[in-house]
Amino acid sequence: MADLAGLSTRADEAGIFCDFDGCLSDIVPDPDDAKLATGASGVLARLTKKFSVVTLVSGRAVRDLASRVRAEGVRLVGLHGLEEIVDGRVRVLPEAEGVRDDIENAAREVKVALRGLRGVIVEHKGLALAVHMRRAPNPDEAERIARPIVERISTSHKLRLLPGRRILELRPPLGGDKGHAVARIVEELRLRGALVAGDDAGDIPAFDAITTLDVAVRVAVASDESPAALIERADLVVGSPNELVALLKKL
């Protein structure tokens, strides 16, 4: 049973960690159209007054994330932990900087190789690359065709390939893991409790990163596309970003 009351009473030594897309924003066909759920900004800002840290850990580039989240005091981490805004500037993990050319070359190759797949969008994020299938007439068929191509290109450039909800992401071989990002902040602030909310396979490492804390609450924002492993690890399951916002209000 999730110990929300225990987390709340130890808020000064606990943190809140949430994904953006699928958790605080509905999944939409075009990622550029994503917006925070109603009331989310206010709830996040109020939580920063109570908890040691409130952090959004997203697969989006951190500048993109900052343009969509207007909540004072919220810590913003992008590209699954590769980037963070610190004192108004983007801080990049040193181990990721050396692969910019690999990402750039992979982006060019993927765009050429997938040019004929209607509705497939290739998003270059700087230090990562995302291939979106959601707008394809048949997303499952598009992924069946695209995946071996993207796998071949990722291997040739020594990049990691991570699948998600109608998406294939290429990332540097080191860093870029939400679990590492959460664990780093937990250690930095010596947190003893945390709530992590996620909706996809990329959030499972973040769930796992808090298992040894005194109070750990894992919240799955479920949909028909949610991986079974995420739901199995969750202490609480909600059905939408609006339901997650309502849950966070209780804290």
N, C-alpha and C positions, 0 to 999 in steps of 0.2 A: 504494500500500500504506500502510495506517495505521501511523504511527510511535508506537506505544504506549510502546516502550522510550525513544525520544527524549523523549517527553512526561514520562515518569516521572523521567528523569535531570535534567530542567529544571523540576521541580515547584515550586521556590521562586519561579519567575517565570511560572507557568502556572495556569490555572483550569479547573474542571470546571463545566459548565452543563447542567442536565437539566430536561426537562419533568416534570410529575407524572403526570397522567392519560395512560395508554397507554405510559408509559415506566417509571416507578417504581411504578405502580399499574395493575392491569388495568382496562380499560374495562368498566363495569357499567351495566345499564339505568337505575339511579337514581344520579345523581352523589353523593348523600349517603352511599351505601354504599361508596364508594371507600376503600381502605386501602393503605398502603405494602406492597410486596412483602416477603416474609420475608427478614430480614437486612439490608434496605436502610438502616435507621436506623444500625446499627452500622458499615456500610461508609462511609456518608456522614460520620459523625463521625470515623472514622479518616482519611479523606481530608483533612479540614480540618487535621489535624496535619502533613500533608505538602505540600499544595498551597497556593498563595497565596490562593485563594478557592474555595469550593464553593457554588454558587448554584442554587436551584431557581427557574425562570422559568415561571410557570403562568398559565393563563387564569382560574384561580379568584381570588376575592377573597383578599387576602393574609391576612386573619384566618382565613378558612376553611382556607387552606393551612397556617397555623401550628397549627391544631387537629389536623392529620393528620400533621405531621412533627415528631418529637421527636428531633432530632439536634443536639447542641450545636455551635455554631460555624457552622452552615449559614446562608447568607444567603438570605432569602426575598423573592421579587419576584412580585407578583400582577397580575392583569388585564393580562397581556402587557406589563408594564413600567410601568403607570400608578401602581402602588402598591409600596411597599417598607417593611418593618419596620426602623426605625432606632432604636436605643436604647429598644426596647420600644414605640415609637409608630409609627403608620402615617403614612408620608410620601407625599404625593400630588404628581404632577407638576403644576406650576402651570397649564400649558396645559389640563389636564383639568378643573380645578375649575369652570370657567365653564360647563360643559355639563351639570351635574347636573339642571337643570330640563328640558333636552331629553331626557335619558335617562328621567327620571321620566314625562314626557308620552308618550314613545314606548312605555314599558312599559305604561301604561294602554291605549293604543290597540291594541297587539299582543295583549294579553290579551283584549280585547273581540273583536277581529277573528278570533282563532283559538279562541274558546271552544268551537266545535262540533267541533274536530278531536280525536278521542279519542286519548289517549296522548301528546299533545304537551304538553310542560312549558315554561313561560316562567319563566326564572330571572332575577330582578333582582339584579344584583351591585353596585348603588350607582352606579359609574361605567361600567358596561357592562350589556348585556342579552344573554341567551342563550336561544335557542329550541331545545329538545332534541326530536329526533324518534325516538330509539332505542326508546322504549316504545310507539310507535304500532303498531297491528296490521300496517300496511304502511308502513315508514319512507320508502321511495322515493316512494310516492304522497303521503304527508303532506308531504314536502319539496316535491314538485311543486306542491301547492296553497298551501303556506305561503310559499314563496320570493317570488313576485311581491307578495304582501301585505306581507311584511317589507321588501322592497326599496322599495316605495312609501312606507312609514312612515319608513324610514331616510332616504330622500331628502328628505322633507318637513321633517325635523328636522336636516338637514345632518350626519348621522352616517355612519360607515363601516360597510359590511356585509361581513363576512368569513365565508365558509363553511368548515366543518370536517367532522369525522367525525360524521355524523348531527346536525349542529348548525349554526345560523346565529347569528352574533354581531354585535351592534351596538355600536360603540365611538366615542369622540370622534374628530373629524377629525384631530387631532394627537396624537402619542404612541400608546401602546398597541401597540407593535410589538416582538416579541421580539428582532429584529435590533438595534433601537435600544437596548434594555435591555442586551444583551450587549456591544455596542460601547461603551456608556457605562462599564460596569465595566472592560472591557479598557483603555480610555483612562485611567480613574481610577487603576488599579493598574499601568499600564504593562506589561501582560502581553505576553509574547513567545510564549506557547503556550496552547492551549486544546483541550478536548474538549467538544463539544456533542452531546447526545443528544435526539432528537425523534421524533415518530411521525406528525405531521400537517402540513398545508400551512402552518399558522402557525409551524412550526419552521424552515421553509426560510430566512426572513430571518436567523435565528440562525446557520444553517450558513454563509450568505454573509458574515456579520459577521466571521468568523475566517479568511477565505481568505488574507489578507495576512500572517498571523502566521508566525513562523519554523517553528512546529510546530502543525499544525491537524488534528484528528481529528474527523470527523463520523460519528456513529453513528445509523443509522435503526433504530427498533424497529418491525419490519414486521408488517403484518396484511393481510387481504384488502381492507381499506379504505384502505390507505396510498396516497397519491398517487404517481404514477410519478416526478414531479420530485424528490421527497424521496429515493427509492431511487437515482435517477441521481446525485444529488449526494453520496451517502454514501460514506465510505471503508470502513466496516464495516456489516454488516447483521446484527441479531440478531432472534430470533423472538418474544420475550416480555420482560416486565419482569424475570422471574427470570433470563433470559439476560443482560440488561443488568447486573443486580447481580453476576452471576458475572464479567462483563467488568471491572467497576469494581474488583472484588477483586484483579484482576491488577495494578492500579496501586498 
